Each structure stands twice: as C-alpha cells, then as structure tokens.
Amino acid sequence: MSMSSVDVPRLAVVQCPHWPVVAVGAQPAEPVAVLHANRVVAHSVAAAAAGVRLGQRRREAQARCELVRLEPADPARDSRCFEPVVEAVIASVPRLEVGDPGTITFRSIGPARYFGGEHAMVEHVRLLVEQAVALDAVGGVRVGVADGRFAAVLAAQQQAIVPPGESALFLSSQPVRVLARWAEVPAELVHLLERLGLHRLGQVAGLPVADLVARFGPLGAFVHRLAAGGDDRVPGVHEPPVGVGVQRVFEPALHHSDAVVFADRKSTRLNSSHIPLSRMPSSA
C-alpha cells in the first residue's frame, strides 16, 4: 500500500518528560532519579547536569552525583499524580488518549479549529498543563503536532509543529535509534540497521518495503511505515455507551433553571474525577 493511500491522522502529543520525577515531588534544583530494576528510568534536570543518564545503574548514578535522591518506580503513583493534568486538558480537549503517565495524545484538527490554529492550540494546552502542575524540575512541558503518531511524538520532543504533509521530510533526518526509544522497536533490530549502514530514518524509508518484510517479517513493514511517515495508528477511542441517561430527583422541587444547571455542573465534576485514566476517551 502506498503512503498516499494511507489515512495518516493529524495528531498532537503532550509530554511531561521524566514524569516519575514530578510524581515524587522533586524541587526545581534538586537532583532526583527514579529507579526500576536498579537502573535509572527518569531523572531531573539537576541530576542530568551532574551526569545522571537514563539506563545507568544505581551505583553509577550515585558516583556521578553524590547528592542525588533515589526513588523507586511506582506506576500507580505516577498515574494518580497525572490525573490533575488530564483533567486540566480534558476541559478543553474532551476526547483524548492517556498513554504512559506524562503523555497525552489527541487528534488536532477539531481543537485547532476551535482555538484558531495549531499554534494557538499548542500554547493553550501548554498553559493548561503549566497551571495544573509544576514542571520546573524536569524542564517544562513539550507539545508537538505532526501527521502520524510517531512523527508527533518526535515533534513533541523538539516542541515543533510539522506542517501537514511534511512528516516524511521531518523524519528523514532523525537517527534510527529513535525507533527503539519512541516506537518500542527491538533494540537488536535497530543495532542491526545501524551495522548495515542505515543511520537515518530516510535511508530506511528509501529501501523497498518488500526487502524489509523478507528479512524481518511484519516488523520490517512496521518500521518502514514509521520511517516513511505513514504511521496510521490513531488514538484509542472510548465512546460512551449508547442510550445511557441520568435521572435526578430534587426534593424539594427546584423552580429556577440556574439551580438545575449548577447541580448538573457539580455532579459532572465529581463523576469525571473518578474516571480511570485507562478509560479516558480520545479525540475523534
């Protein structure tokens, strides 16, 4: 299937980098690292300045920064702490996807039209996140827009808005290693591509897809689609059940519409605060 025949969605990605560090309450200038399986999976800006890096073992991180505060990974804690951010964004973008804590994805067309363009939408969402949580310890929030999930994730890393139709060009200069970091492609495959002299995604996209499929099977086709800007994965959509209604009886009866509207808004806020993150709807 050619790239022109693939429906690639226009997506926005919001990233709060190194979110576990935010979830443990790191202060702006505090060196903090979060560990899983004795390796660093997130770190603060101050820790990075002292030489702490992702993937380092505990002892190496401590050797680089004697004052680093080490915290164990806790996905449940990270999800709980991310709820205020989700609630802040969902007030303006009601249909979105929450991935790993710290990342939100949604279709950009509707929100961009509502806010008067993608630049205005990005700035509005950025402000919502910054008002919901302090991110000084990890360098702030990142927002990117592009055609396709993979390109949008990388655009968020660079805080860029890739013009429509230019995702393939944007991706062509990206290093092949981003496939492992941001698309969960096995590191062994990425290393093999590099040993074959394929160091940029544009070089991978230039290969015949049949050759990659013959060598790597469906994974080869997936890698080629990502590299060529044809990532057609859409945000997960959780539609509300059809025909569901809510009935509320007021005793004593209310005689003014303002009181009814206030009661409805209060009920909506209370109910929405208990929606699990895994069930948050995504953008259409």
Secondary structure by P-SEA (a helix, b strand, c coil): ccccccccccbbbbbccaaaaaaaccccccbbbbbcccccccccaaaaaacccccccaaaaaaacccbbbbcccaaaaaaaaaaaaaaaaacccbbbbccccbbbbbcaaaaaaaccaaaaaaaaaaaaaaaccccccccbbbbbcccaaaaaaaaaaccccccccccccccccccccccccccccaaaaaaaaaaccccaaaaaaccaaaaaacccaaaaaaaaaaaccccccccccccccccbbbbbbccccccaaaaaaaaaaaaaaaaaacccccccccc
